[in-house]
Amino acid sequence: MRWYYGTDGQTRGPVEETTLQTLELSGDIEWSTPVWREGMTTWQPLGEIFGRPSVQCHECKRTVDKEATVHYRDLWICPRCKDSFFRQVLDGTASEEAREYSGFWVRLCARLLDGLFLGILTVPLTLVNETLAIRMLRGASERGVTRFEDLPQLGTYLTLQAVYVLVTFALGIVYETLFVGRFAGTPGKLILGVRVVRSDFSRVSYRRAAVRVFGRMLSDMTLYIGYLMVLFDPQRRALHDYIADTRVIKREQPAPPARN
């Protein structure tokens, strides 16, 4: 089927239908470009001829075939603009509506929620630990022991406290590693609609999630300066994001398979 199309006030063609599609993808013609073939009474827009929905590309503002675009958040990106657009996203220089990085306050709220969930998980351990500790101290008091260092079961008491600290510490590591590696976010992050991904937006592996947890410990040890970096970094990265090469993004979307 031979087609003619109009650009810059001139009639061009004839060309094959596949050539029209190639010209549209390359940006030489638009979805609103008038086309005509033998047997038609009037010229009609390219998009109407093929009967497919059209959208406006966020970058070049052209009206393009919806099926050929990439849907990113609420934006439509045409094939011609795709590569340059995603380079801007990764560099943190994309337009504000295209940025998906989660800010400081959302991440802080997610951290508080996770602290609450972890607290609920550790309540039974805390109750057991406190009950045993109170019994030891009460027994020592009944025997007339007034100084802590004179407790007859001092070694047992200190061992109990050390085990409690280590178990709760390990639980926190497993909690974040498991959820980030499996679901791309802790419960707190997922509730607030943010996810942890690699710099190329692929899924975080379990190993990298564990690295990120230990990096977060460094953020804690730096008087939380590691977290404040989020306020000034264009990609909203904290210290542990730099260490693990991760990003926290706002949009919920299916993630690609993990890669190490």
MOJO-V820731 format. One record per residue. N is the residue number from 0. RES is the residue in one small letter. PSI is psi as a letter, one per 40 degrees, with the letter a starting at -180 (* if undefined). D_LAST is the distance of its C-alpha to the last C-alpha in Angstrom with 1 decimal. Layout:
BEGIN
{{N/RES/PSI/D_LAST} {N/RES/PSI/D_LAST}}
END
This chain:
BEGIN
{{0/m/h/49.5} {1/r/h/50.4} {2/w/i/49.7} {3/y/i/50.9} {4/y/i/49.3} {5/g/h/50.6} {6/t/i/49.1} {7/d/f/50.9} {8/g/e/54.1} {9/q/i/54.1} {10/t/h/53.7} {11/r/i/51.2} {12/g/a/50.7} {13/p/i/51.2} {14/v/i/47.5} {15/e/i/45.7} {16/e/d/43.7} {17/t/d/40.4} {18/t/d/41.4} {19/l/d/42.0} {20/q/d/38.5} {21/t/d/37.1} {22/l/d/39.4} {23/e/d/38.2} {24/l/d/34.5} {25/s/e/35.3} {26/g/e/37.4} {27/d/d/40.7} {28/i/i/42.0} {29/e/i/41.2} {30/w/e/41.2} {31/s/e/44.6} {32/t/h/46.1} {33/p/h/49.3} {34/v/i/49.5} {35/w/i/52.4} {36/r/i/53.3} {37/e/h/56.6} {38/g/e/57.9} {39/m/i/56.5} {40/t/d/59.2} {41/t/i/57.1} {42/w/i/53.9} {43/q/i/51.0} {44/p/i/47.6} {45/l/d/44.8} {46/g/d/42.9} {47/e/d/45.9} {48/i/d/46.5} {49/f/e/43.2} {50/g/f/43.4} {51/r/i/39.7} {52/p/i/38.8} {53/s/i/38.1} {54/v/i/36.3} {55/q/h/36.4} {56/c/h/33.5} {57/h/d/32.5} {58/e/d/32.3} {59/c/e/35.1} {60/k/e/37.2} {61/r/i/38.1} {62/t/h/38.9} {63/v/i/36.5} {64/d/h/35.7} {65/k/d/33.6} {66/e/d/31.9} {67/a/e/30.5} {68/t/i/29.1} {69/v/h/25.7} {70/h/h/26.3} {71/y/h/24.5} {72/r/b/25.8} {73/d/e/29.5} {74/l/i/29.5} {75/w/h/29.9} {76/i/h/28.6} {77/c/i/30.2} {78/p/d/28.5} {79/r/d/30.2} {80/c/e/28.9} {81/k/d/25.3} {82/d/d/23.6} {83/s/d/25.6} {84/f/d/25.3} {85/f/d/21.5} {86/r/d/21.5} {87/q/d/23.9} {88/v/d/21.8} {89/l/d/18.8} {90/d/e/21.4} {91/g/e/23.2} {92/t/e/26.4} {93/a/i/26.7} {94/s/i/29.9} {95/e/d/30.1} {96/e/e/30.1} {97/a/e/26.8} {98/r/h/24.9} {99/e/e/22.8} {100/y/h/21.8} {101/s/h/23.2} {102/g/a/25.8} {103/f/d/26.9} {104/w/d/29.3} {105/v/d/27.2} {106/r/d/24.5} {107/l/d/27.3} {108/c/d/28.7} {109/a/d/25.5} {110/r/d/25.2} {111/l/d/28.9} {112/l/d/28.3} {113/d/d/25.5} {114/g/d/27.9} {115/l/d/30.5} {116/f/d/28.5} {117/l/d/27.4} {118/g/d/31.1} {119/i/d/32.2} {120/l/d/29.9} {121/t/e/31.3} {122/v/d/34.9} {123/p/d/35.8} {124/l/d/34.4} {125/t/d/36.4} {126/l/d/39.5} {127/v/d/39.4} {128/n/d/38.8} {129/e/d/41.6} {130/t/d/44.0} {131/l/d/43.7} {132/a/d/44.0} {133/i/d/47.1} {134/r/d/48.7} {135/m/d/48.4} {136/l/d/49.8} {137/r/d/52.5} {138/g/d/53.6} {139/a/d/53.7} {140/s/d/55.8} {141/e/d/58.2} {142/r/e/58.7} {143/g/e/59.6} {144/v/h/56.5} {145/t/e/56.2} {146/r/h/53.7} {147/f/d/50.0} {148/e/e/49.9} {149/d/e/52.7} {150/l/h/50.8} {151/p/d/51.4} {152/q/f/47.9} {153/l/d/46.1} {154/g/d/43.6} {155/t/d/42.7} {156/y/d/42.5} {157/l/d/40.1} {158/t/d/37.9} {159/l/d/37.9} {160/q/d/36.8} {161/a/d/34.0} {162/v/d/32.7} {163/y/d/32.9} {164/v/d/30.9} {165/l/d/28.2} {166/v/d/27.9} {167/t/d/27.7} {168/f/d/25.2} {169/a/d/22.9} {170/l/d/23.6} {171/g/d/22.4} {172/i/d/19.0} {173/v/d/18.6} {174/y/d/19.9} {175/e/d/17.5} {176/t/d/14.3} {177/l/d/15.5} {178/f/d/16.7} {179/v/d/13.9} {180/g/d/11.2} {181/r/d/13.9} {182/f/e/16.0} {183/a/f/14.2} {184/g/i/17.0} {185/t/i/19.5} {186/p/d/22.9} {187/g/d/24.5} {188/k/d/22.1} {189/l/d/22.4} {190/i/d/26.2} {191/l/e/26.4} {192/g/f/24.4} {193/v/i/21.3} {194/r/i/17.6} {195/v/h/14.5} {196/v/i/12.0} {197/r/i/9.9} {198/s/d/12.3} {199/d/e/12.3} {200/f/e/13.0} {201/s/i/10.1} {202/r/i/9.4} {203/v/h/7.8} {204/s/i/6.1} {205/y/d/8.8} {206/r/d/7.6} {207/r/d/7.3} {208/a/d/10.4} {209/a/d/12.1} {210/v/d/11.6} {211/r/d/13.2} {212/v/d/15.9} {213/f/d/16.9} {214/g/d/16.9} {215/r/d/19.2} {216/m/d/21.5} {217/l/d/22.0} {218/s/d/23.0} {219/d/d/25.5} {220/m/e/26.8} {221/t/f/27.5} {222/l/f/30.2} {223/y/e/27.8} {224/i/d/27.8} {225/g/d/24.0} {226/y/d/24.6} {227/l/e/27.5} {228/m/d/25.3} {229/v/d/24.4} {230/l/d/28.1} {231/f/e/27.9} {232/d/h/24.5} {233/p/d/24.6} {234/q/e/21.3} {235/r/f/22.3} {236/r/h/19.7} {237/a/i/20.5} {238/l/d/19.7} {239/h/d/16.8} {240/d/d/15.3} {241/y/d/15.8} {242/i/d/14.2} {243/a/e/10.9} {244/d/f/11.1} {245/t/i/12.1} {246/r/i/15.2} {247/v/h/17.7} {248/i/i/19.4} {249/k/d/22.6} {250/r/h/22.5} {251/e/h/21.7} {252/q/i/20.1} {253/p/h/18.1} {254/a/i/14.4} {255/p/i/12.5} {256/p/i/10.2} {257/a/i/6.8} {258/r/i/3.8} {259/n/*/0.0}}
END
